[in-house]
Amino acid sequence: MKNNQPKKRGRPSKADLAARKKAKDKQRLLYIILAVGIFLLGGIVVQNVRADAIVHKFKNPSFNGVNTSSHYLTIENQEFNRKEAIKAEIKAYKEELEREAENTTLARFIRNLESRIYAQLSRQLVDNLFGETPQTSGVISLLGNTIEYTSDGEFITLKITDSDGNTTEITVPIGSFTF
């Protein structure tokens, strides 16, 4: 009804009753649609808002105690491997420095000279033992080591004593060196 029209008195007409009924049905339909919409919207919101209790858990086994022993073992293995790698690297570097020191021109010259001197000493010893005028005994001292040799006509006995006092004896038959 319009606000500027006066209110009618008495019994409403069939058209007014039908209009009122139609308005109530329309309003009821709107309420139903609104209720269903709110219900569906609530369902969607509830579906998306699944909250759970906030629980703090440490990931590090040192703090939470789960698998702690294997965690500590892993750390220990990593530290051990790291230390071993460093030791191996230092050892390899020292060996490389030693090789470089041994391969200098002076070091090679000294090795060659020592080799020739030892060869000459060995030749003199062989000449003293088996030469044209063999000696029956003798002593050679070389860098703290002592080499004593004796011959009884059949065998030559070499007694080698190193600087620590360890002794080695070698007995060689004389007759077996003929060609």
C-alpha positions in Angstrom: 0.0 0.0 0.0 1.0 3.4 -0.7 1.7 5.8 2.2 -0.2 8.7 0.7 -3.5 6.8 0.5 -5.7 6.6 3.5 -6.3 3.2 5.2 -9.4 1.5 4.2 -11.8 0.3 6.8 -13.7 -2.9 6.8 -13.2 -6.2 5.2 -10.4 -6.3 2.5 -11.3 -7.3 -0.9 -10.3 -10.5 -2.6 -7.7 -8.7 -4.7 -6.2 -7.2 -1.5 -6.0 -10.6 0.1 -4.5 -12.1 -3.0 -1.9 -9.3 -3.1 -1.1 -9.7 0.6 -0.8 -13.5 0.2 1.4 -13.0 -2.8 3.6 -10.5 -0.9 3.9 -13.0 2.1 4.8 -15.9 -0.3 7.4 -13.7 -2.0 8.8 -12.6 1.4 8.8 -16.3 2.7 10.6 -17.3 -0.6 13.2 -14.6 0.0 13.7 -15.8 3.6 14.1 -19.4 2.4 16.6 -18.4 -0.3 18.5 -16.2 2.2 18.6 -19.1 4.7 19.8 -21.6 2.1 22.4 -19.1 0.9 23.6 -18.4 4.5 23.7 -22.2 5.1 25.7 -22.8 1.8 28.1 -19.9 2.5 28.6 -21.2 6.1 29.4 -24.6 4.7 32.0 -23.2 2.3 33.6 -21.1 5.0 33.7 -24.0 7.4 35.1 -26.2 4.7 38.0 -23.8 4.1 38.6 -23.0 7.7 39.9 -26.3 9.1 41.9 -25.2 12.1 44.0 -27.5 14.1 45.8 -27.0 17.4 49.1 -25.3 17.0 51.7 -27.6 18.3 55.4 -26.7 18.3 57.8 -29.5 17.5 61.6 -29.2 17.2 63.0 -30.6 14.0 66.5 -31.1 15.5 66.7 -34.5 17.3 69.0 -32.9 19.8 66.0 -31.0 21.2 63.1 -33.4 20.8 64.9 -36.7 21.6 63.6 -38.6 18.6 66.4 -40.5 16.8 68.9 -38.7 18.9 71.5 -41.5 18.9 71.5 -41.8 15.1 71.7 -38.0 14.9 74.7 -37.9 17.2 76.3 -40.7 15.3 75.9 -38.9 12.0 77.5 -35.8 13.4 80.4 -37.8 14.9 81.0 -39.5 11.5 81.0 -36.2 9.7 83.5 -34.7 12.1 85.7 -37.8 11.9 85.6 -37.8 8.1 86.4 -34.1 8.0 89.4 -34.6 10.4 90.7 -37.6 8.4 90.4 -35.7 5.2 92.5 -32.8 6.7 95.1 -35.3 8.0 95.3 -37.0 4.6 95.6 -33.7 2.8 98.5 -32.6 5.2 100.2 -35.9 4.7 99.9 -35.7 0.9 101.3 -32.1 1.0 104.3 -33.2 3.2 105.0 -36.1 0.9 104.9 -33.8 -2.1 107.3 -31.5 -0.4 109.7 -34.4 0.3 109.5 -35.6 -3.3 110.3 -32.1 -4.5 113.2 -31.9 -2.1 114.5 -35.3 -3.3 114.2 -34.4 -6.9 116.4 -31.3 -6.8 119.6 -31.4 -8.9 121.8 -31.4 -5.8 119.9 -34.3 -4.3 120.2 -36.4 -7.5 123.9 -35.6 -7.6 124.4 -36.7 -4.0 122.5 -39.9 -4.6 124.6 -40.6 -7.7 127.8 -39.9 -5.9 126.9 -42.1 -3.0 126.0 -44.9 -5.3 129.3 -44.7 -7.1 131.2 -44.6 -3.8 129.4 -47.6 -2.4 130.1 -49.4 -5.7 133.8 -48.6 -5.4 133.8 -49.8 -1.7 132.0 -53.0 -2.7 134.5 -53.6 -5.5 137.5 -53.1 -3.1 135.9 -55.5 -0.6 135.4 -58.2 -3.3 139.0 -57.7 -4.4 140.2 -58.2 -0.8 138.1 -61.3 -0.4 138.5 -63.0 -3.8 141.2 -61.1 -5.7 144.7 -62.3 -6.7 146.0 -61.9 -3.1 143.0 -62.5 -0.9 143.1 -61.3 2.7 142.0 -63.7 5.5 140.4 -61.0 7.7 139.5 -57.3 7.8 137.2 -54.6 9.2 135.4 -51.8 7.4 133.5 -49.0 9.3 131.0 -47.1 7.3 128.5 -44.5 8.8 128.4 -46.2 12.2 128.1 -49.7 10.7 130.9 -52.3 11.0 131.6 -55.0 8.5 134.0 -57.7 9.6 135.2 -60.5 7.3 137.2 -63.6 8.0 138.2 -66.5 5.8 139.4 -70.0 6.7 140.2 -71.1 3.2 136.8 -72.8 2.5 134.3 -70.2 3.7 134.2 -66.5 4.1 132.1 -65.1 7.0 130.8 -61.6 6.9 129.6 -60.1 10.2 127.6 -56.9 9.8 126.8 -54.9 12.9 124.6 -51.8 12.5 124.6 -48.6 14.6 121.9 -50.1 16.9 124.0 -53.2 17.7 122.0 -55.6 15.6 124.2 -58.3 14.0 123.8 -60.2 10.7 126.2 -63.0 9.7 126.6 -64.3 6.2 128.7 -67.4 5.3 129.7 -67.9 1.7 131.7 -70.9 0.4 134.7 -69.9 -1.6 134.8 -72.8 -4.1 131.4 -72.0 -5.6 132.5 -68.7 -7.2 134.4 -70.2 -10.1 133.2 -69.9 -13.7 
